[in-house]
Amino acid sequence: MNPTTAHPSPPTATASDPRLSRARALLEPVLGPTLKTSSFRDNLRIFVEPDQLLPALAALRDRGGFHLVELGGTDYLHYPKPSGSGKRFEVHYVLLNRDTTDRLILKVGVDPDNPSLPSATSLWPGADWLEREVFDMFGIRFDGHPDLRRILMPDQFTAFPLRKDYPLRGRGERHNFPRITRAES
């Protein structure tokens, strides 16, 4: 995809969407009446600021019965129209309500100069490894995480391979790591 090609903005979620009505009822007492939302291919996305993240997640868990099913990161470097936050990095939280089968995607922009967010491990202990993966691949720190360290890359690895400015062939760092035989592993 050519990064200079203009992409249409994602459509805003319609007021008639019952999922949006339910999400508004849960989040407006916490975040206020101005929710920034969009919908694409039946995915309802809600954009929050970093300081609103934990209150929004807690409201969705405690009052809405939502569970965290996925957490990931995105790097919008050179993307012509980043998603709702307009920032280079975004972390998305995919939440599922098993009773209503509602799925929400909560998105939060991350400042590229200080890539950090509060950890969701206090709400869902299972966020532990998901946050570690985002840290390892994108370099986004999660404040308050009980054990934030690399999970996929060696400890000596200093880069973040899913960032768009990381070269496809790497920087030659694989040759510097000690080789471990099967017997040693």
Rosetta blueprint (number, residue, H / E / L):
1 M L
2 N L
3 P L
4 T L
5 T L
6 A L
7 H L
8 P L
9 S L
10 P L
11 P L
12 T L
13 A L
14 T L
15 A L
16 S L
17 D L
18 P H
19 R H
20 L H
21 S H
22 R H
23 A H
24 R H
25 A H
26 L H
27 L H
28 E H
29 P H
30 V H
31 L H
32 G L
33 P L
34 T L
35 L L
36 K E
37 T E
38 S E
39 S E
40 F E
41 R L
42 D L
43 N E
44 L E
45 R E
46 I E
47 F E
48 V E
49 E L
50 P H
51 D H
52 Q H
53 L H
54 L H
55 P H
56 A H
57 L H
58 A H
59 A H
60 L H
61 R H
62 D H
63 R L
64 G L
65 G L
66 F E
67 H E
68 L E
69 V E
70 E E
71 L E
72 G E
73 G E
74 T E
75 D E
76 Y L
77 L L
78 H L
79 Y L
80 P L
81 K L
82 P L
83 S L
84 G L
85 S L
86 G L
87 K L
88 R L
89 F E
90 E E
91 V E
92 H E
93 Y E
94 V E
95 L E
96 L E
97 N E
98 R L
99 D L
100 T L
101 T L
102 D L
103 R E
104 L E
105 I E
106 L E
107 K E
108 V E
109 G E
110 V E
111 D L
112 P L
113 D L
114 N L
115 P L
116 S E
117 L E
118 P E
119 S L
120 A L
121 T L
122 S L
123 L L
124 W L
125 P L
126 G L
127 A H
128 D H
129 W H
130 L H
131 E H
132 R H
133 E H
134 V H
135 F H
136 D H
137 M H
138 F H
139 G L
140 I L
141 R E
142 F E
143 D E
144 G L
145 H L
146 P L
147 D L
148 L L
149 R L
150 R L
151 I L
152 L L
153 M L
154 P L
155 D L
156 Q L
157 F L
158 T L
159 A L
160 F L
161 P L
162 L L
163 R L
164 K L
165 D L
166 Y L
167 P L
168 L L
169 R L
170 G L
171 R L
172 G L
173 E H
174 R H
175 H H
176 N H
177 F L
178 P L
179 R L
180 I L
181 T L
182 R L
183 A L
184 E L
185 S L
